[in-house]
């Protein structure tokens, strides 16, 4: 299980490095199941959440943990396949361009 999680974390981090560097920052995973993605602009709102949900992408927006946080998304890589992770991150990128 640990090897699978590490592989998934590395996979997500590579996508983030190639496609999200201009719009967000994040810390590399230190184990666990999540990566916190911080957008430079405050774009993480209910409208983005609902757009993603309509595309079958479920995120944990920062505002569910801190109501004023419109910058963060908690990305989980524990359950989705690599293909689902890639698809979800591509959709997130498409919908988060500002």
Secondary structure as the mmCIF struct_conf table of DSSP 4:
data_model
#
loop_
_struct_conf.conf_type_id
_struct_conf.id
_struct_conf.beg_label_comp_id
_struct_conf.beg_label_asym_id
_struct_conf.beg_label_seq_id
_struct_conf.end_label_comp_id
_struct_conf.end_label_asym_id
_struct_conf.end_label_seq_id
HELX_RH_AL_P HELX_RH_AL_P1 UNK A 2 UNK A 19
TURN_TY1_P TURN_TY1_P1 UNK A 20 UNK A 23
STRN STRN1 UNK A 24 UNK A 26
HELX_LH_PP_P HELX_LH_PP_P1 UNK A 27 UNK A 29
BEND BEND1 UNK A 31 UNK A 33
STRN STRN2 UNK A 34 UNK A 39
BEND BEND2 UNK A 40 UNK A 41
BEND BEND3 UNK A 45 UNK A 45
HELX_RH_AL_P HELX_RH_AL_P2 UNK A 46 UNK A 54
TURN_TY1_P TURN_TY1_P2 UNK A 55 UNK A 56
STRN STRN3 UNK A 60 UNK A 61
HELX_RH_3T_P HELX_RH_3T_P1 UNK A 62 UNK A 64
TURN_TY1_P TURN_TY1_P3 UNK A 65 UNK A 65
BEND BEND4 UNK A 66 UNK A 66
TURN_TY1_P TURN_TY1_P4 UNK A 67 UNK A 68
BEND BEND5 UNK A 71 UNK A 71
STRN STRN4 UNK A 72 UNK A 76
BEND BEND6 UNK A 78 UNK A 80
HELX_RH_AL_P HELX_RH_AL_P3 UNK A 82 UNK A 96
#
